[in-house]
Amino acid sequence: MDIVLGLQWGDEGKGKFIDLISENYDIAARFNGGSNAGHSIERNGKRITLKMIPSGIFMQGVQNVIGTGTVLDPVSFKNEILNLKKFDETLRPEKNLIISKKAHFVLPTYKLMDVFMEESPAYTTIGTTKNGIAQAYSNKILRQNVRIGDMYAPDFKKRVERILERDYQFLADGGMELPDFESVSKEFFEAVEFLKQFNCTETELFLNKALTEGKTVLGEGSQATLLDIDHGTYPYVTSSSTIASGACSGLGISPKKIGEIYGIAKAYCTRVGNGIFPTELFDEMGEEIRIKGNEFGSNTGRPRRTGWLDLPALRYAVMINGVTQLVLTKADVLSGLQSVAVCTHYELEDGTIEITAGTLPENAKPVFKWLDGWNADFSVIKNPSALPQELMNFLSFLEEEVGVPVTYLSIGPGREEMLKMK
C-alpha cells in the first residue's frame, strides 16, 4: 500500500494528486476524518469538492473504500453522492464504493454540540468547522457511539434516539435554541436508509485480501500532519490520526505492507482556524497570495491564513511520516515575485535554535532565507526542462533541506497541470 497525505495544515492539493495517480491503483482507501475534509478536484473545466468520498471515485476500475478510521455523517454523505451524480451522470458510486461497518456515525446533534462548545466561554475555542467530527471521535473513545454496522440492528433507531434525546437535554439546559427534534431525527434516518444501498462490510478483510492477491492500494489521508491529534499543533488540530501510521490503524493494514509515502506541501503555507502559524503574513503580500492562490476553504469558504514556507515544520512532518516522495504544489502562485522567503529555523526566547519543530513555543521567531523569485507562463510549460532556473534552484534547496526528492510539481489547478520531475 502507498499513502498520500498532507505535510502542513491541510489544503495542500491532495485531492488533485490522488485523482491523478489513482488510475494506477486498484483501490483508493480513505483512512481518517469525516465531512470536515474538502478535496477539490477539477475535471473537464468543472470543479467539485469531495468530503467523504475517496478521490479515486472518478476512475473506472478503481474500487473506493471509506475505512474504519473515518466518521460518517449520513446526511452529508447523501448530499455528496447526489451532488457527485449531478456533476458526472456516468458515475455509479454505489457500485465502486464500499464502507467499513466499523466506521462511526456522526449524529445530527454532534454538529449542534460543536456550535455550542465554540460559542461557550466554558470551552476552548479552536475554530472548528462545526461538522460534529470531534463529538463523533470523543463518543467513540467513550464507547458511547454507534457504528455503521449497527444500522442493521433491530434496536438501532432506539439507540440513536436515546443519544439524540440526551444531547438535546444537555443543549437545552445550556440555553441553546434547538431545531425541531422530529425533523432532525427524520432527516437522519432517511439518510441512513439511503446509505444501505452501499456495500458496508469489514473493509480490513477486503483490503488485506486484495493485497494478498497482488492488488495495489492507495491510502488517502484527509486534513494534514500538523493537524494530527497527537503530533499536530494541539489543541488547534483535528480529532483523528492524519499521519502515515494512522493509515495502518485506520485501514487495518500492517506497517510491513507500506511502500511509497507521498507527502504533499505547498510552496508556501496556509492554515484555517486558530492556532500557531510562525510564518504568517499580515500584509499585502499575504492577501496577494490568498487571492492569487484562491485560498478559501473548500467546505466553508473561510479565508485561509497565508505565510511563507516553514521548513522546520516541514522537516518534522517528513520525519514522522517517513516521506519517500515530496509533491510540491502552487509554485505557480508565487510566480512574478522578485524574491521568495523560506523559514529555515526558529530563534527561541532563550537564544536557542530550533530547526525541526515539534512542540513550538508561541514566542518562536522565524528566521528567513530569501531566494530569487521566478516568472513564467506556466500554462505553456509541459516539461520540467522548461521551468525557470530560479524555480529549479528553489526545488534543489528544498530537497537539500528536507532530504526528500521533489518528484512531482503542480503548476496550476487543472488535473493535467502536474509535472513529473523524476
Contacts in CASP RR format, 6 or more apart in sequence:
PFRMAT RR
TARGET T0000
AUTHOR 0000-0000-0000
METHOD contacts of the structure
MODEL  1
MDIVLGLQWGDEGKGKFIDLISENYDIAARFNGGSNAGHSIERNGKRITL
KMIPSGIFMQGVQNVIGTGTVLDPVSFKNEILNLKKFDETLRPEKNLIIS
KKAHFVLPTYKLMDVFMEESPAYTTIGTTKNGIAQAYSNKILRQNVRIGD
MYAPDFKKRVERILERDYQFLADGGMELPDFESVSKEFFEAVEFLKQFNC
TETELFLNKALTEGKTVLGEGSQATLLDIDHGTYPYVTSSSTIASGACSG
LGISPKKIGEIYGIAKAYCTRVGNGIFPTELFDEMGEEIRIKGNEFGSNT
GRPRRTGWLDLPALRYAVMINGVTQLVLTKADVLSGLQSVAVCTHYELED
GTIEITAGTLPENAKPVFKWLDGWNADFSVIKNPSALPQELMNFLSFLEE
EVGVPVTYLSIGPGREEMLKMK
1 29 0 8 1.000
1 207 0 8 1.000
1 211 0 8 1.000
1 216 0 8 1.000
1 217 0 8 1.000
1 218 0 8 1.000
1 219 0 8 1.000
1 247 0 8 1.000
1 251 0 8 1.000
1 253 0 8 1.000
1 257 0 8 1.000
1 258 0 8 1.000
1 259 0 8 1.000
2 25 0 8 1.000
2 216 0 8 1.000
2 217 0 8 1.000
2 218 0 8 1.000
2 219 0 8 1.000
2 258 0 8 1.000
2 259 0 8 1.000
2 260 0 8 1.000
2 261 0 8 1.000
2 262 0 8 1.000
3 218 0 8 1.000
3 219 0 8 1.000
3 221 0 8 1.000
3 244 0 8 1.000
3 247 0 8 1.000
3 258 0 8 1.000
3 259 0 8 1.000
3 260 0 8 1.000
3 261 0 8 1.000
3 262 0 8 1.000
4 14 0 8 1.000
4 17 0 8 1.000
4 18 0 8 1.000
4 21 0 8 1.000
4 218 0 8 1.000
4 219 0 8 1.000
4 220 0 8 1.000
4 221 0 8 1.000
4 262 0 8 1.000
4 263 0 8 1.000
4 264 0 8 1.000
5 14 0 8 1.000
5 221 0 8 1.000
5 224 0 8 1.000
5 225 0 8 1.000
5 242 0 8 1.000
5 243 0 8 1.000
5 244 0 8 1.000
5 247 0 8 1.000
5 261 0 8 1.000
5 262 0 8 1.000
5 263 0 8 1.000
5 264 0 8 1.000
5 321 0 8 1.000
6 12 0 8 1.000
6 14 0 8 1.000
6 221 0 8 1.000
6 223 0 8 1.000
6 224 0 8 1.000
6 225 0 8 1.000
6 242 0 8 1.000
6 263 0 8 1.000
6 264 0 8 1.000
6 265 0 8 1.000
6 317 0 8 1.000
7 224 0 8 1.000
7 225 0 8 1.000
7 226 0 8 1.000
7 263 0 8 1.000
7 264 0 8 1.000
7 265 0 8 1.000
7 314 0 8 1.000
7 317 0 8 1.000
7 318 0 8 1.000
7 321 0 8 1.000
7 323 0 8 1.000
7 326 0 8 1.000
8 224 0 8 1.000
8 225 0 8 1.000
8 226 0 8 1.000
8 265 0 8 1.000
8 266 0 8 1.000
8 269 0 8 1.000
8 270 0 8 1.000
8 271 0 8 1.000
8 310 0 8 1.000
8 313 0 8 1.000
8 314 0 8 1.000
8 317 0 8 1.000
9 224 0 8 1.000
9 226 0 8 1.000
9 227 0 8 1.000
9 233 0 8 1.000
9 269 0 8 1.000
9 270 0 8 1.000
9 271 0 8 1.000
9 272 0 8 1.000
9 277 0 8 1.000
10 223 0 8 1.000
10 224 0 8 1.000
10 226 0 8 1.000
10 227 0 8 1.000
10 270 0 8 1.000
10 271 0 8 1.000
10 272 0 8 1.000
11 224 0 8 1.000
11 266 0 8 1.000
11 270 0 8 1.000
11 272 0 8 1.000
11 295 0 8 1.000
11 297 0 8 1.000
11 298 0 8 1.000
11 304 0 8 1.000
12 224 0 8 1.000
12 264 0 8 1.000
12 265 0 8 1.000
12 266 0 8 1.000
12 329 0 8 1.000
13 39 0 8 1.000
13 40 0 8 1.000
13 264 0 8 1.000
13 266 0 8 1.000
13 329 0 8 1.000
13 410 0 8 1.000
14 39 0 8 1.000
14 55 0 8 1.000
14 220 0 8 1.000
14 221 0 8 1.000
14 222 0 8 1.000
14 264 0 8 1.000
15 39 0 8 1.000
15 40 0 8 1.000
15 41 0 8 1.000
15 50 0 8 1.000
15 55 0 8 1.000
15 220 0 8 1.000
16 39 0 8 1.000
16 40 0 8 1.000
16 41 0 8 1.000
16 42 0 8 1.000
16 329 0 8 1.000
16 410 0 8 1.000
16 413 0 8 1.000
16 414 0 8 1.000
16 415 0 8 1.000
16 418 0 8 1.000
17 262 0 8 1.000
17 264 0 8 1.000
17 327 0 8 1.000
17 329 0 8 1.000
17 408 0 8 1.000
17 410 0 8 1.000
17 418 0 8 1.000
18 28 0 8 1.000
18 39 0 8 1.000
18 54 0 8 1.000
18 55 0 8 1.000
18 56 0 8 1.000
18 218 0 8 1.000
18 220 0 8 1.000
19 41 0 8 1.000
19 43 0 8 1.000
19 55 0 8 1.000
19 56 0 8 1.000
19 58 0 8 1.000
19 59 0 8 1.000
19 415 0 8 1.000
20 415 0 8 1.000
20 418 0 8 1.000
21 218 0 8 1.000
21 262 0 8 1.000
22 28 0 8 1.000
22 54 0 8 1.000
22 55 0 8 1.000
22 56 0 8 1.000
22 59 0 8 1.000
22 62 0 8 1.000
22 218 0 8 1.000
23 59 0 8 1.000
23 62 0 8 1.000
24 216 0 8 1.000
25 62 0 8 1.000
25 216 0 8 1.000
25 217 0 8 1.000
25 218 0 8 1.000
26 61 0 8 1.000
26 62 0 8 1.000
26 63 0 8 1.000
26 210 0 8 1.000
26 215 0 8 1.000
26 216 0 8 1.000
26 217 0 8 1.000
27 62 0 8 1.000
27 63 0 8 1.000
27 64 0 8 1.000
27 65 0 8 1.000
27 207 0 8 1.000
27 210 0 8 1.000
27 215 0 8 1.000
27 216 0 8 1.000
27 217 0 8 1.000
27 218 0 8 1.000
28 54 0 8 1.000
28 55 0 8 1.000
28 56 0 8 1.000
28 57 0 8 1.000
28 59 0 8 1.000
28 62 0 8 1.000
28 63 0 8 1.000
28 64 0 8 1.000
28 65 0 8 1.000
28 217 0 8 1.000
28 218 0 8 1.000
28 219 0 8 1.000
28 220 0 8 1.000
29 54 0 8 1.000
29 64 0 8 1.000
29 65 0 8 1.000
29 66 0 8 1.000
29 67 0 8 1.000
29 203 0 8 1.000
29 207 0 8 1.000
29 217 0 8 1.000
29 218 0 8 1.000
29 219 0 8 1.000
29 220 0 8 1.000
29 251 0 8 1.000
30 52 0 8 1.000
30 53 0 8 1.000
30 54 0 8 1.000
30 64 0 8 1.000
30 65 0 8 1.000
30 66 0 8 1.000
30 67 0 8 1.000
30 70 0 8 1.000
30 219 0 8 1.000
30 220 0 8 1.000
30 221 0 8 1.000
30 222 0 8 1.000
31 67 0 8 1.000
31 69 0 8 1.000
31 70 0 8 1.000
31 219 0 8 1.000
31 220 0 8 1.000
31 221 0 8 1.000
31 246 0 8 1.000
31 247 0 8 1.000
31 250 0 8 1.000
31 251 0 8 1.000
32 69 0 8 1.000
32 70 0 8 1.000
32 221 0 8 1.000
32 222 0 8 1.000
32 223 0 8 1.000
32 240 0 8 1.000
32 241 0 8 1.000
32 242 0 8 1.000
32 246 0 8 1.000
32 247 0 8 1.000
32 250 0 8 1.000
33 69 0 8 1.000
33 70 0 8 1.000
33 71 0 8 1.000
33 133 0 8 1.000
33 221 0 8 1.000
33 222 0 8 1.000
33 223 0 8 1.000
33 238 0 8 1.000
33 239 0 8 1.000
33 240 0 8 1.000
34 51 0 8 1.000
34 52 0 8 1.000
34 70 0 8 1.000
34 71 0 8 1.000
34 72 0 8 1.000
34 73 0 8 1.000
34 106 0 8 1.000
34 131 0 8 1.000
34 133 0 8 1.000
34 222 0 8 1.000
35 51 0 8 1.000
35 52 0 8 1.000
35 72 0 8 1.000
35 73 0 8 1.000
35 76 0 8 1.000
35 77 0 8 1.000
35 80 0 8 1.000
35 106 0 8 1.000
35 131 0 8 1.000
35 133 0 8 1.000
35 299 0 8 1.000
36 51 0 8 1.000
36 128 0 8 1.000
36 129 0 8 1.000
36 131 0 8 1.000
36 132 0 8 1.000
36 133 0 8 1.000
36 222 0 8 1.000
36 223 0 8 1.000
36 238 0 8 1.000
36 299 0 8 1.000
37 50 0 8 1.000
37 51 0 8 1.000
37 52 0 8 1.000
37 222 0 8 1.000
37 223 0 8 1.000
37 299 0 8 1.000
38 49 0 8 1.000
38 50 0 8 1.000
38 51 0 8 1.000
38 222 0 8 1.000
38 297 0 8 1.000
38 298 0 8 1.000
38 299 0 8 1.000
39 49 0 8 1.000
39 50 0 8 1.000
39 51 0 8 1.000
39 55 0 8 1.000
39 222 0 8 1.000
39 298 0 8 1.000
40 47 0 8 1.000
40 48 0 8 1.000
40 49 0 8 1.000
40 50 0 8 1.000
40 298 0 8 1.000
41 47 0 8 1.000
41 48 0 8 1.000
41 49 0 8 1.000
41 50 0 8 1.000
41 55 0 8 1.000
41 58 0 8 1.000
41 415 0 8 1.000
42 413 0 8 1.000
42 414 0 8 1.000
42 415 0 8 1.000
43 58 0 8 1.000
43 88 0 8 1.000
43 415 0 8 1.000
45 414 0 8 1.000
46 87 0 8 1.000
48 83 0 8 1.000
48 84 0 8 1.000
48 87 0 8 1.000
49 298 0 8 1.000
49 299 0 8 1.000
50 57 0 8 1.000
50 80 0 8 1.000
50 84 0 8 1.000
51 76 0 8 1.000
51 80 0 8 1.000
51 299 0 8 1.000
52 66 0 8 1.000
52 70 0 8 1.000
52 72 0 8 1.000
52 73 0 8 1.000
52 76 0 8 1.000
52 77 0 8 1.000
52 80 0 8 1.000
53 64 0 8 1.000
53 66 0 8 1.000
53 80 0 8 1.000
53 81 0 8 1.000
53 84 0 8 1.000
53 93 0 8 1.000
53 97 0 8 1.000
54 64 0 8 1.000
54 65 0 8 1.000
54 66 0 8 1.000
54 97 0 8 1.000
54 220 0 8 1.000
55 220 0 8 1.000
56 62 0 8 1.000
56 64 0 8 1.000
56 218 0 8 1.000
57 64 0 8 1.000
57 84 0 8 1.000
57 91 0 8 1.000
57 93 0 8 1.000
57 96 0 8 1.000
57 97 0 8 1.000
58 88 0 8 1.000
58 91 0 8 1.000
61 96 0 8 1.000
62 96 0 8 1.000
63 96 0 8 1.000
63 97 0 8 1.000
63 98 0 8 1.000
64 93 0 8 1.000
64 96 0 8 1.000
64 97 0 8 1.000
64 98 0 8 1.000
65 97 0 8 1.000
65 98 0 8 1.000
65 99 0 8 1.000
65 100 0 8 1.000
65 203 0 8 1.000
65 206 0 8 1.000
65 207 0 8 1.000
65 251 0 8 1.000
66 72 0 8 1.000
66 97 0 8 1.000
66 98 0 8 1.000
66 99 0 8 1.000
66 100 0 8 1.000
66 103 0 8 1.000
66 203 0 8 1.000
67 99 0 8 1.000
67 100 0 8 1.000
67 102 0 8 1.000
67 103 0 8 1.000
67 203 0 8 1.000
67 250 0 8 1.000
67 251 0 8 1.000
68 100 0 8 1.000
68 102 0 8 1.000
68 103 0 8 1.000
68 203 0 8 1.000
68 204 0 8 1.000
68 250 0 8 1.000
68 251 0 8 1.000
68 252 0 8 1.000
69 100 0 8 1.000
69 102 0 8 1.000
69 103 0 8 1.000
69 104 0 8 1.000
69 240 0 8 1.000
69 249 0 8 1.000
69 250 0 8 1.000
69 251 0 8 1.000
70 100 0 8 1.000
70 103 0 8 1.000
70 104 0 8 1.000
70 240 0 8 1.000
70 250 0 8 1.000
71 103 0 8 1.000
71 104 0 8 1.000
71 105 0 8 1.000
71 106 0 8 1.000
71 133 0 8 1.000
71 136 0 8 1.000
71 137 0 8 1.000
71 140 0 8 1.000
71 240 0 8 1.000
72 99 0 8 1.000
72 103 0 8 1.000
72 104 0 8 1.000
72 105 0 8 1.000
72 106 0 8 1.000
72 148 0 8 1.000
72 195 0 8 1.000
73 105 0 8 1.000
73 106 0 8 1.000
73 131 0 8 1.000
73 132 0 8 1.000
74 105 0 8 1.000
74 188 0 8 1.000
74 191 0 8 1.000
74 192 0 8 1.000
74 194 0 8 1.000
74 195 0 8 1.000
75 108 0 8 1.000
75 187 0 8 1.000
75 188 0 8 1.000
75 191 0 8 1.000
76 106 0 8 1.000
76 131 0 8 1.000
77 191 0 8 1.000
77 195 0 8 1.000
78 191 0 8 1.000
78 194 0 8 1.000
78 195 0 8 1.000
81 93 0 8 1.000
81 194 0 8 1.000
84 91 0 8 1.000
84 93 0 8 1.000
85 91 0 8 1.000
85 93 0 8 1.000
93 198 0 8 1.000
94 197 0 8 1.000
94 198 0 8 1.000
97 198 0 8 1.000
97 199 0 8 1.000
98 198 0 8 1.000
98 199 0 8 1.000
98 200 0 8 1.000
98 201 0 8 1.000
98 203 0 8 1.000
98 206 0 8 1.000
99 148 0 8 1.000
99 195 0 8 1.000
99 198 0 8 1.000
99 199 0 8 1.000
99 200 0 8 1.000
99 201 0 8 1.000
99 203 0 8 1.000
100 148 0 8 1.000
100 200 0 8 1.000
100 201 0 8 1.000
100 202 0 8 1.000
100 203 0 8 1.000
100 204 0 8 1.000
101 147 0 8 1.000
101 148 0 8 1.000
101 149 0 8 1.000
101 200 0 8 1.000
101 201 0 8 1.000
101 202 0 8 1.000
101 203 0 8 1.000
102 147 0 8 1.000
102 148 0 8 1.000
102 149 0 8 1.000
102 202 0 8 1.000
102 203 0 8 1.000
102 204 0 8 1.000
103 147 0 8 1.000
103 148 0 8 1.000
104 136 0 8 1.000
104 137 0 8 1.000
104 139 0 8 1.000
104 140 0 8 1.000
104 145 0 8 1.000
104 146 0 8 1.000
104 147 0 8 1.000
104 148 0 8 1.000
105 136 0 8 1.000
105 145 0 8 1.000
105 146 0 8 1.000
105 147 0 8 1.000
105 148 0 8 1.000
105 150 0 8 1.000
105 151 0 8 1.000
105 160 0 8 1.000
106 131 0 8 1.000
106 132 0 8 1.000
106 133 0 8 1.000
106 135 0 8 1.000
106 136 0 8 1.000
107 135 0 8 1.000
107 136 0 8 1.000
107 145 0 8 1.000
107 146 0 8 1.000
107 160 0 8 1.000
107 163 0 8 1.000
107 164 0 8 1.000
107 167 0 8 1.000
107 188 0 8 1.000
108 164 0 8 1.000
108 184 0 8 1.000
108 185 0 8 1.000
108 187 0 8 1.000
108 188 0 8 1.000
109 135 0 8 1.000
109 163 0 8 1.000
109 164 0 8 1.000
109 167 0 8 1.000
109 168 0 8 1.000
109 171 0 8 1.000
109 184 0 8 1.000
110 132 0 8 1.000
110 133 0 8 1.000
110 135 0 8 1.000
110 136 0 8 1.000
110 139 0 8 1.000
110 167 0 8 1.000
111 130 0 8 1.000
111 131 0 8 1.000
111 132 0 8 1.000
111 135 0 8 1.000
112 167 0 8 1.000
112 171 0 8 1.000
112 176 0 8 1.000
112 178 0 8 1.000
112 179 0 8 1.000
113 132 0 8 1.000
113 135 0 8 1.000
113 167 0 8 1.000
113 170 0 8 1.000
113 171 0 8 1.000
114 128 0 8 1.000
114 130 0 8 1.000
114 131 0 8 1.000
114 132 0 8 1.000
114 133 0 8 1.000
114 134 0 8 1.000
114 135 0 8 1.000
115 130 0 8 1.000
115 176 0 8 1.000
116 171 0 8 1.000
116 174 0 8 1.000
116 176 0 8 1.000
117 123 0 8 1.000
118 125 0 8 1.000
118 126 0 8 1.000
118 127 0 8 1.000
118 128 0 8 1.000
118 130 0 8 1.000
124 235 0 8 1.000
125 274 0 8 1.000
126 235 0 8 1.000
126 236 0 8 1.000
126 273 0 8 1.000
126 274 0 8 1.000
126 275 0 8 1.000
127 236 0 8 1.000
127 273 0 8 1.000
127 274 0 8 1.000
128 134 0 8 1.000
129 299 0 8 1.000
129 300 0 8 1.000
131 299 0 8 1.000
133 238 0 8 1.000
133 239 0 8 1.000
133 240 0 8 1.000
134 238 0 8 1.000
134 239 0 8 1.000
136 145 0 8 1.000
136 239 0 8 1.000
137 239 0 8 1.000
137 240 0 8 1.000
138 239 0 8 1.000
139 145 0 8 1.000
139 163 0 8 1.000
144 163 0 8 1.000
145 163 0 8 1.000
146 156 0 8 1.000
146 159 0 8 1.000
146 160 0 8 1.000
146 163 0 8 1.000
148 195 0 8 1.000
148 200 0 8 1.000
149 200 0 8 1.000
150 156 0 8 1.000
150 159 0 8 1.000
151 192 0 8 1.000
151 195 0 8 1.000
151 196 0 8 1.000
151 200 0 8 1.000
153 159 0 8 1.000
157 189 0 8 1.000
160 185 0 8 1.000
160 188 0 8 1.000
160 189 0 8 1.000
161 185 0 8 1.000
164 181 0 8 1.000
164 184 0 8 1.000
164 185 0 8 1.000
165 181 0 8 1.000
168 178 0 8 1.000
168 181 0 8 1.000
171 178 0 8 1.000
172 178 0 8 1.000
203 251 0 8 1.000
204 251 0 8 1.000
204 252 0 8 1.000
204 253 0 8 1.000
207 217 0 8 1.000
207 251 0 8 1.000
207 252 0 8 1.000
207 253 0 8 1.000
208 252 0 8 1.000
208 253 0 8 1.000
210 217 0 8 1.000
211 217 0 8 1.000
211 253 0 8 1.000
211 257 0 8 1.000
217 253 0 8 1.000
219 247 0 8 1.000
219 251 0 8 1.000
221 242 0 8 1.000
221 247 0 8 1.000
222 242 0 8 1.000
223 238 0 8 1.000
223 240 0 8 1.000
223 242 0 8 1.000
224 242 0 8 1.000
224 317 0 8 1.000
225 231 0 8 1.000
225 232 0 8 1.000
225 242 0 8 1.000
225 243 0 8 1.000
225 316 0 8 1.000
225 317 0 8 1.000
225 320 0 8 1.000
225 321 0 8 1.000
226 232 0 8 1.000
226 233 0 8 1.000
226 237 0 8 1.000
226 271 0 8 1.000
226 313 0 8 1.000
226 317 0 8 1.000
227 233 0 8 1.000
227 236 0 8 1.000
227 237 0 8 1.000
227 238 0 8 1.000
227 242 0 8 1.000
228 237 0 8 1.000
228 238 0 8 1.000
228 241 0 8 1.000
228 242 0 8 1.000
228 243 0 8 1.000
229 237 0 8 1.000
229 238 0 8 1.000
229 239 0 8 1.000
229 240 0 8 1.000
229 241 0 8 1.000
229 242 0 8 1.000
230 241 0 8 1.000
231 243 0 8 1.000
231 320 0 8 1.000
231 358 0 8 1.000
233 275 0 8 1.000
233 276 0 8 1.000
233 360 0 8 1.000
236 273 0 8 1.000
236 274 0 8 1.000
236 275 0 8 1.000
236 276 0 8 1.000
241 249 0 8 1.000
241 250 0 8 1.000
243 320 0 8 1.000
243 321 0 8 1.000
244 258 0 8 1.000
244 261 0 8 1.000
244 320 0 8 1.000
244 321 0 8 1.000
244 322 0 8 1.000
245 255 0 8 1.000
247 253 0 8 1.000
247 258 0 8 1.000
248 254 0 8 1.000
248 255 0 8 1.000
248 258 0 8 1.000
259 324 0 8 1.000
260 324 0 8 1.000
260 325 0 8 1.000
261 321 0 8 1.000
261 322 0 8 1.000
261 323 0 8 1.000
261 324 0 8 1.000
261 325 0 8 1.000
262 323 0 8 1.000
262 324 0 8 1.000
262 325 0 8 1.000
262 326 0 8 1.000
262 327 0 8 1.000
262 408 0 8 1.000
263 317 0 8 1.000
263 318 0 8 1.000
263 321 0 8 1.000
263 323 0 8 1.000
263 325 0 8 1.000
263 326 0 8 1.000
263 327 0 8 1.000
264 327 0 8 1.000
264 329 0 8 1.000
265 309 0 8 1.000
265 314 0 8 1.000
265 317 0 8 1.000
265 326 0 8 1.000
265 327 0 8 1.000
265 328 0 8 1.000
265 329 0 8 1.000
266 309 0 8 1.000
266 328 0 8 1.000
266 329 0 8 1.000
266 330 0 8 1.000
267 309 0 8 1.000
267 328 0 8 1.000
267 329 0 8 1.000
267 330 0 8 1.000
267 331 0 8 1.000
267 333 0 8 1.000
267 334 0 8 1.000
267 340 0 8 1.000
267 394 0 8 1.000
268 289 0 8 1.000
268 306 0 8 1.000
268 307 0 8 1.000
268 308 0 8 1.000
268 309 0 8 1.000
268 330 0 8 1.000
268 333 0 8 1.000
268 334 0 8 1.000
269 277 0 8 1.000
269 279 0 8 1.000
269 280 0 8 1.000
269 306 0 8 1.000
269 307 0 8 1.000
269 308 0 8 1.000
269 309 0 8 1.000
269 310 0 8 1.000
269 313 0 8 1.000
270 295 0 8 1.000
270 304 0 8 1.000
270 305 0 8 1.000
270 306 0 8 1.000
270 307 0 8 1.000
271 277 0 8 1.000
271 304 0 8 1.000
271 305 0 8 1.000
272 297 0 8 1.000
272 300 0 8 1.000
272 302 0 8 1.000
272 304 0 8 1.000
272 305 0 8 1.000
273 302 0 8 1.000
273 305 0 8 1.000
276 360 0 8 1.000
276 362 0 8 1.000
277 305 0 8 1.000
277 307 0 8 1.000
278 310 0 8 1.000
278 313 0 8 1.000
278 343 0 8 1.000
278 346 0 8 1.000
278 360 0 8 1.000
278 364 0 8 1.000
278 365 0 8 1.000
278 366 0 8 1.000
279 307 0 8 1.000
279 308 0 8 1.000
279 309 0 8 1.000
279 310 0 8 1.000
279 341 0 8 1.000
279 343 0 8 1.000
279 366 0 8 1.000
279 368 0 8 1.000
280 305 0 8 1.000
280 306 0 8 1.000
280 307 0 8 1.000
281 289 0 8 1.000
281 306 0 8 1.000
281 307 0 8 1.000
281 308 0 8 1.000
286 306 0 8 1.000
286 307 0 8 1.000
287 306 0 8 1.000
289 295 0 8 1.000
289 306 0 8 1.000
289 307 0 8 1.000
289 333 0 8 1.000
289 334 0 8 1.000
290 296 0 8 1.000
290 303 0 8 1.000
290 304 0 8 1.000
290 306 0 8 1.000
292 333 0 8 1.000
293 330 0 8 1.000
293 333 0 8 1.000
294 413 0 8 1.000
295 303 0 8 1.000
295 304 0 8 1.000
295 306 0 8 1.000
296 302 0 8 1.000
296 303 0 8 1.000
296 304 0 8 1.000
297 303 0 8 1.000
297 304 0 8 1.000
308 340 0 8 1.000
308 341 0 8 1.000
308 342 0 8 1.000
308 343 0 8 1.000
308 366 0 8 1.000
308 368 0 8 1.000
309 341 0 8 1.000
309 342 0 8 1.000
309 343 0 8 1.000
309 398 0 8 1.000
310 343 0 8 1.000
310 357 0 8 1.000
310 366 0 8 1.000
311 342 0 8 1.000
311 343 0 8 1.000
311 344 0 8 1.000
311 345 0 8 1.000
311 355 0 8 1.000
311 398 0 8 1.000
311 401 0 8 1.000
311 402 0 8 1.000
312 343 0 8 1.000
312 344 0 8 1.000
312 345 0 8 1.000
312 346 0 8 1.000
312 354 0 8 1.000
312 355 0 8 1.000
312 356 0 8 1.000
312 357 0 8 1.000
312 360 0 8 1.000
313 357 0 8 1.000
313 360 0 8 1.000
314 402 0 8 1.000
315 355 0 8 1.000
315 356 0 8 1.000
315 357 0 8 1.000
315 401 0 8 1.000
315 402 0 8 1.000
316 356 0 8 1.000
316 357 0 8 1.000
316 358 0 8 1.000
317 323 0 8 1.000
318 326 0 8 1.000
318 402 0 8 1.000
318 403 0 8 1.000
318 404 0 8 1.000
319 356 0 8 1.000
323 404 0 8 1.000
324 404 0 8 1.000
325 404 0 8 1.000
325 405 0 8 1.000
325 407 0 8 1.000
325 408 0 8 1.000
326 398 0 8 1.000
326 399 0 8 1.000
326 402 0 8 1.000
326 404 0 8 1.000
326 405 0 8 1.000
326 406 0 8 1.000
326 407 0 8 1.000
327 406 0 8 1.000
327 407 0 8 1.000
327 408 0 8 1.000
327 409 0 8 1.000
327 410 0 8 1.000
328 395 0 8 1.000
328 398 0 8 1.000
328 406 0 8 1.000
328 408 0 8 1.000
328 409 0 8 1.000
328 410 0 8 1.000
329 409 0 8 1.000
329 410 0 8 1.000
330 410 0 8 1.000
330 412 0 8 1.000
331 374 0 8 1.000
331 378 0 8 1.000
331 391 0 8 1.000
331 394 0 8 1.000
331 409 0 8 1.000
331 410 0 8 1.000
331 411 0 8 1.000
332 376 0 8 1.000
332 378 0 8 1.000
332 410 0 8 1.000
332 411 0 8 1.000
332 412 0 8 1.000
332 417 0 8 1.000
334 340 0 8 1.000
334 373 0 8 1.000
334 374 0 8 1.000
335 374 0 8 1.000
335 375 0 8 1.000
335 376 0 8 1.000
335 378 0 8 1.000
336 373 0 8 1.000
336 374 0 8 1.000
336 375 0 8 1.000
337 373 0 8 1.000
337 374 0 8 1.000
338 372 0 8 1.000
338 373 0 8 1.000
339 370 0 8 1.000
339 371 0 8 1.000
339 372 0 8 1.000
339 373 0 8 1.000
340 370 0 8 1.000
340 371 0 8 1.000
340 372 0 8 1.000
340 373 0 8 1.000
340 374 0 8 1.000
340 394 0 8 1.000
341 368 0 8 1.000
341 369 0 8 1.000
341 370 0 8 1.000
341 371 0 8 1.000
342 368 0 8 1.000
342 369 0 8 1.000
342 371 0 8 1.000
342 397 0 8 1.000
342 398 0 8 1.000
343 366 0 8 1.000
343 367 0 8 1.000
343 368 0 8 1.000
343 369 0 8 1.000
344 355 0 8 1.000
344 367 0 8 1.000
344 368 0 8 1.000
344 369 0 8 1.000
344 401 0 8 1.000
345 353 0 8 1.000
345 354 0 8 1.000
345 355 0 8 1.000
345 367 0 8 1.000
346 353 0 8 1.000
346 354 0 8 1.000
346 355 0 8 1.000
346 357 0 8 1.000
346 360 0 8 1.000
346 364 0 8 1.000
346 365 0 8 1.000
346 366 0 8 1.000
346 367 0 8 1.000
347 353 0 8 1.000
347 354 0 8 1.000
347 364 0 8 1.000
347 365 0 8 1.000
347 367 0 8 1.000
348 354 0 8 1.000
348 361 0 8 1.000
348 363 0 8 1.000
348 364 0 8 1.000
348 365 0 8 1.000
349 361 0 8 1.000
349 363 0 8 1.000
349 364 0 8 1.000
354 360 0 8 1.000
354 364 0 8 1.000
357 364 0 8 1.000
371 390 0 8 1.000
371 393 0 8 1.000
371 394 0 8 1.000
371 397 0 8 1.000
372 390 0 8 1.000
372 393 0 8 1.000
373 390 0 8 1.000
373 391 0 8 1.000
373 394 0 8 1.000
374 387 0 8 1.000
374 388 0 8 1.000
374 389 0 8 1.000
374 390 0 8 1.000
374 391 0 8 1.000
374 394 0 8 1.000
375 388 0 8 1.000
376 387 0 8 1.000
376 388 0 8 1.000
376 391 0 8 1.000
378 411 0 8 1.000
378 412 0 8 1.000
378 417 0 8 1.000
380 386 0 8 1.000
381 387 0 8 1.000
381 411 0 8 1.000
381 419 0 8 1.000
382 419 0 8 1.000
383 419 0 8 1.000
384 409 0 8 1.000
384 419 0 8 1.000
384 420 0 8 1.000
384 421 0 8 1.000
387 409 0 8 1.000
387 419 0 8 1.000
395 406 0 8 1.000
395 409 0 8 1.000
395 421 0 8 1.000
398 406 0 8 1.000
399 405 0 8 1.000
399 406 0 8 1.000
405 421 0 8 1.000
405 422 0 8 1.000
406 421 0 8 1.000
406 422 0 8 1.000
407 420 0 8 1.000
407 421 0 8 1.000
407 422 0 8 1.000
408 418 0 8 1.000
408 419 0 8 1.000
408 420 0 8 1.000
408 421 0 8 1.000
409 418 0 8 1.000
409 419 0 8 1.000
409 421 0 8 1.000
410 417 0 8 1.000
410 418 0 8 1.000
410 419 0 8 1.000
411 417 0 8 1.000
411 418 0 8 1.000
411 419 0 8 1.000
END
